[in-house]
Amino acid sequence: MNRQTVTQLLEDDSVEVALTALRKSIARWTDRGDRQVTAVPGLSLYRRDEPTQPTSYMYEPGICMVAQGAKQVVLGEDTYMLDGRHFLITSVDLPTVVQVTKASREKPYLCLTIKIDQREISELMADSDLPPPRAQHSGRGMAIGEVTLPLLSAFHRLVDLLAEPEDIPILALIIKREVFYRLLVGDQGARLRQMASAGSHGHQIARAIGWLKAHFTEALHIDDLARRVNMSTSTFHHHFRVLTAMSPLQYQKWLRLNEARRLMLTERLDAANAAFQVGYESPSQFSREYRRLFGDSPMRDIMGLRQTTTAQTG
């Protein structure tokens, strides 16, 4: 056995030890529910004791680390597989379909997410003499990165701060800054640098997405939105699709339909009123597009969701 093989085996063992420690820490804080918004700003913990059905979900800019179990995330025609050796990084708000594929009571799905603050990334880039980023081939706003021992160590220390709440105001900022540094110099660093660099296409599309999220009920005029972010219409449309795997109009539809679903489920609006509130003028068009996204009519879909919720809490 050569020296390189021995070194790789030792590194793999160290990563597995660090993963085991992270699993225990996440399990400690998630035994009373499947999601915990923690006292550490931007840090959330998740636990599932069984696989889930595919679910529409908006991924915000951040990092998702699955410490145990497995999950798949579908963005357009791309599928991303997450496990203990690979994390997911997202640079802009992206509509996806998410499914926990591996989980059990004996070995629950355990996961953490950390929101990425563009301002923090920009400040770190400005204050540090960062090495050049590694080459990347995909223009998507989402990618899989390989977990490293230093990154795992930082995750673990961040979760363990929950046991020392008096240290959170000071140490959380320091550890999160280390996490962002590890990301910036890692295999997905170019993606974050583009998001935080004013004038880059990624930064411009992120601004457009912010506008869409705030005004999704309004009529969408692509030319106006392109001008708003200082891009030509053709360039804007191209880079929007590259980054998000959908057109601006498809993105707006996703926002509208998911908000309508929330209104029907939590505020008990009927389909017609929910459609009107999110910007649809035609109930029949709303129903067609709703079925296309969620696989069923609004009424049957909401009834199914309520039955599932009742079964889980009963």
Buried (B, 14 or more C-beta within 10 A) or exposed (E): EEEEEEEEEEEEEEBEEBBEBBBBBBBEBBEEEBEBEBEBBBBBBBBBBEBBEBEBBBBEBBBBBBBBBBBBBBBBEEEBEBBBEBBBBBBBBBBBBBBBBBBEEEEBBBBBBBBBBBEBBBBBBEEEEBEEBEEBEEBBBBBBBEBBBBBBBBBBBBBBBBEEEEEBEEBBEEBBBBBBBBBBBBBBBBBBBBBBBEEBBBBBBBBBBEBBEEBBBEEBEBEEBBEBBEBEEEEBBBBBBBBBBBEBEBBBBBBBBBBBBEBBBEEEBEBEBBBBBBBBEEBEEBBEBBBEBBEEBBEEBBEBBEEEEEEEEE
